[in-house]
Amino acid sequence: MKRKTRKNPAPAARTKSGPLTFLIVGAGGRGFVYADLAKAIPAKAKVVAVAEPRDFHREKMAREHGIAPELAFTTWQAAAATGRRLADCVAICTQDADHEACVKAFAPLGYHILLEKPMAPTAAACRRIEAVVRKHGNAFAVCHVLRYTNYTRAVKRIVDSGRIGEIVSVEHLEPVGFWHQAHSFVRGNWRNEKESSFMLLAKACHDIDWLSFVVGKHCLRVSSFGSLSFFTKEHRPAGAAKRCLDCGLSRKCPWSAKEFYFKRLADPKSHGWPLDVVDPTFTRKNLTKALREGPYGRCVFACDNDVVDHQVVNLEYEGGTTASFTMTAFTPMGGRRTRIFGTKGTLESDDSSTIRVFDFLTGKTETIDMNASGASMAGGHGGGDGGIMDSFCTAILEKRPELLVSSLDATIESHLTTFAAEHSRRTGRTVDVAAFARRAAPRSV
Ligand SMILES: NC(=O)c1ccc[n+]([C@@H]2O[C@H](COP(=O)([O-])OP(=O)(O)OC[C@H]3O[C@@H](n4cnc5c(N)ncnc54)[C@H](O)[C@@H]3O)[C@@H](O)[C@H]2O)c1
């Protein structure tokens, strides 16, 4: 049985022609991604306002987009307190725990809302966001950018065409990457649950959402296991210093911040993420200071991290379709790897770019190389960042809500599945997703 979902609220009618204007809330990594992407589609989008407490980042955004001084705010609270809609759309790119308050402040002012994932760190907060958006009828999308890649579109097309028959089971791997884990989930913003959210939500809500999109059925039950196994004080080598700059072992340590960030500083092509998170000025002096004093210079075995470094989730969908998902730190950086097993054939990819389709009847394999077509890796997240920005604007400008495939309904459903999976990991029990949702996050409207 294929799933039926309610449509996204219709984007509000446009009152003027020309590009949609954007207020960027949180001019950090993601805020700059969407602002740069707006610049790339000038007929559809233009950044006119920013809210960001860090002077360097706010001023850079204002300079690069010609933002008037009166539309450059130090906080989202100040932008909302004007009581006016300063732009057609708001891109909410603050940290996870701030998303709910931002949506509550901007939805009543009539903004179209592009909200970074995850919606919020708790299921109940996601429901509250849902209620506010439904009440005010804002055009709304969550940045589940993987839904918008050409790779995903191709996978979805093949699956929906029936070419590999009914999906029986799926195997999906998110190879987080050893240094990405160290950067973001041991030393960085998402290392500690109290400050952000649990790892499955922070990193792999994308994957649970992607599986739900591709399988196209409601998820009924989940079970999950995982833990923080390696980045703990017990694994700190004898003689390791608390800070990598002071450590005599750095040359032999794959996690050394000194080796990792200074190598990137020496290569101007690497002057972007993740180095910009540590030092956006790209100078030896400031990087040294950041590693000496800030979170990114700490030994990975001496941090205040508590999120898992590996987790598996088993999912059962309607009709008995199953999926198994693994997220692990202990890999090189790379694309997601997927095997979809159907009744008539299989679909495989080892890099979220090249697709192999095997047909049981003919015994033949077709290889579809999205790189060769120039449609795969253009831009962040395999083109998904650009894909969502373009779809968001086009959906509103051309009144085509169906383009917003990361809709409120779809996101709530996959987020609740993610929360249910985490509940399973913590309790050691198989969790019925619908019952969990009724208990943990009843609909509030
Ligand atoms: N879609 C994706 O694939 C993806 C990837 C990475 C991160 N994210 C999510 O995007 C969001 C932002 O992540 P990021 O990497 O850009 O983080 P970031 O820390 O680089 O950016 C957040 C920004 O919010 C600013 N901020 C803090 N308080 C503020 C306030 N009161 N008003 C306005 N701005 C304020 C911070 O100064 C910072 O610049 C997070 O929710 C994160 O989980 C999504």
The ligand as a Gaussian input file, in Angstrom:
#p B3LYP/6-31G(d) Opt

LIG

0 1
 N       20.558000      20.569000       6.061000
 C       21.714000      20.084000       6.445000
 O       22.235000      19.159000       5.845000
 C       22.443000      20.676000       7.622000
 C       23.830000      20.584000       7.721000
 C       24.456000      21.132000       8.836000
 C       23.682000      21.737000       9.817000
 N       22.345000      21.782000       9.723000
 C       21.504000      22.459000      10.734000
 O       21.505000      23.846000      10.417000
 C       21.429000      24.629000      11.622000
 C       22.620000      25.590000      11.658000
 O       23.827000      24.865000      11.581000
 P       25.206000      25.598000      11.219000
 O       26.180000      24.543000      10.914000
 O       24.969000      26.681000      10.245000
 O       25.552000      26.218000      12.648000
 P       26.332000      27.581000      12.947000
 O       26.656000      27.536000      14.405000
 O       27.434000      27.745000      11.977000
 O       25.251000      28.697000      12.686000
 C       24.262000      29.077000      13.619000
 C       24.297000      30.582000      13.683000
 O       23.221000      31.056000      14.507000
 C       23.720000      32.226000      15.146000
 N       22.873000      32.620000      16.280000
 C       22.983000      32.259000      17.587000
 N       22.060000      32.931000      18.308000
 C       21.347000      33.699000      17.439000
 C       20.266000      34.634000      17.588000
 N       19.710000      34.887000      18.789000
 N       19.807000      35.259000      16.487000
 C       20.347000      35.026000      15.264000
 N       21.377000      34.159000      15.061000
 C       21.849000      33.488000      16.147000
 C       25.120000      31.826000      15.552000
 O       25.930000      32.942000      15.909000
 C       25.601000      31.121000      14.303000
 O       26.240000      31.986000      13.395000
 C       21.408000      23.626000      12.767000
 O       20.092000      23.386000      13.147000
 C       22.010000      22.378000      12.151000
 O       21.612000      21.181000      12.791000
 C       21.720000      21.294000       8.632000

